Amino acid sequence: MGRGPLRAARRVELYLRAALLVPLRFVAGMLLLVAYYLVCRVCTLFVDEVAEEGRPRLRGWRRVAVVRAGQGLSRAMLFVFGFYWIRETHRSYPNAEVSIETFPTFSVSQHDVHQGQSEELELPGAIVSNHVSYVDILYHMSVSFPSFVAKESVSRLPLVGLISKCLGCIFVQRESKASDSKGVSGAVTERVQEAYQDKNSSMMLLFPEGTTTNGDYLLPFRTGAFLARVPVQPVILRYPYMMFSPAWDSMDGARHVFLLLCQFVNYIEVVRLPVYCPSEQEKEDPKLYANNVRKLIATEGNLIFSNLGLAEKRVYHAALNGNSRAIHQKDD
């Protein structure tokens, strides 16, 4: 649904859903967004910002209020979007025992160590997840409340700008050719190491694919998430559907949100894998580390490897929009 002409019956059904569901869900969603903005505004009063990062220094009750409210309201926002139930699976390796930590770590004997896993129990410095939809961030906020990388323009958006700063986002200029990518990688590495060393710091949520997919494929991983040489928490997201897919791969954003709101029920399935501790060889070779985590996620999530990436996706979007010039430029 949403990619071609609809039959008359489907069209009438869509109109009815649009009339009944979209206004209610839109208003409810805006109320939740404003409510969280007010929480963030109150908690950042008279608070200094971190130099060169623009994020407020939140400590004590301020930090607790922002995190707890963020988790609760994010789950409420998912409910508004029709995600009434979330099916979570905590997957372990053979002979492993689930610990009671927030993130599942596993105790294994020397003979049971999975490739890339450490014998020591460790908490991750980052969450590494496949990227399917903008809904991914809401789910992760409702569970782990991590920081993540976002476009620099997000920091200037009404309401969302302050919220993203309270989340501790790292802002980048993706379209800028002069953007200091090394500086971005350095900032991500520093924050991942900080989260690994300090349990009170927010973990980083990283999507190594760099863009969204249809949920069936796994794109090549960038190495930025693995430069810190610390354990990561692999998470796999899936969105089963009957009519309209929550996966945001090739549709205009506003149209996608509209059709998602028209759907009575949406589904999300989550597989949380054990914390992946890099071997000494992987620590010295981030590309090897990234590839091994990618293989693990693809295997456990039954995902198909793809060698395509963001550049090819942009060419595909250009083709959908009838821009043949962009296609020829890619061929050159």
Number of C-alpha atoms within 10 A of each C-alpha: 12 14 8 6 9 12 9 9 8 12 12 12 13 17 12 13 17 17 12 12 19 20 14 13 18 16 12 16 20 12 13 17 19 14 15 22 22 15 17 26 15 14 20 20 10 8 14 12 14 12 9 6 13 17 22 21 16 19 12 7 10 17 17 13 17 23 21 13 17 26 20 14 20 25 21 19 23 19 17 20 24 19 18 15 13 15 10 13 13 13 14 16 15 10 11 16 13 15 12 9 8 9 19 21 23 23 18 19 11 9 7 14 17 15 12 18 18 20 16 12 15 19 22 27 30 30 25 25 22 29 28 26 21 14 20 19 17 19 21 19 21 21 14 18 22 22 26 22 17 15 14 15 11 18 20 12 12 10 18 16 17 23 24 23 21 24 22 25 25 22 20 18 15 13 8 9 8 8 12 13 15 10 11 17 17 15 16 24 22 14 23 31 22 18 21 23 14 12 12 11 17 22 25 31 25 24 21 21 22 15 17 23 21 17 23 16 20 27 23 18 22 15 18 21 26 30 22 23 21 23 25 30 22 22 21 23 20 22 19 15 14 10 10 16 21 25 24 20 19 16 14 10 11 9 11 19 17 15 18 20 23 24 21 12 16 23 17 19 14 17 18 21 23 22 26 26 26 25 17 12 11 19 18 13 16 20 17 16 25 23 16 18 22 24 15 17 22 19 12 15 21 13 19 13 15 11 10 13 17 15 10 13 16 15 20 16 17 15 14 12 9 11 13 12 12 16 17 10 9 11 8 6
